[in-house]
Amino acid sequence: MDHIVTVQDAVTAFADFMEPTAAELDAVEQELPLILAEVDLLNAQIVTLDRVPNELDKRRIRRAHNRVLAARRDLANRPAGVSLPGGAA
């Protein structure tokens, strides 16, 4: 018979060292406009799940999609190593 033991100590032993670094937080902050634009698009799409989209819904989705594309473009065209003002760290 095999004994089942917990690995909780092994899993959480390094929890203090698993915090995000300043560079990782800065990367998330630089991607925040894209993340927020994608959330807006998702919210606009969720509204139309249980009904047929009307003209206002279609316009809202189209505008949210355009904001996502603009945020992706801005993120892709940002030079490497450039941080946004008011950044973390």
Buried (B, 14 or more C-beta within 10 A) or exposed (E): EEEEEEEEEEEEEEEEEEEEEEEEBBEEBBBEBBEEBBEBBEEBBEBBEEEEBEEEBEEBBEEBBEBBEEBBEEEEEEEEEEEEEEEEE
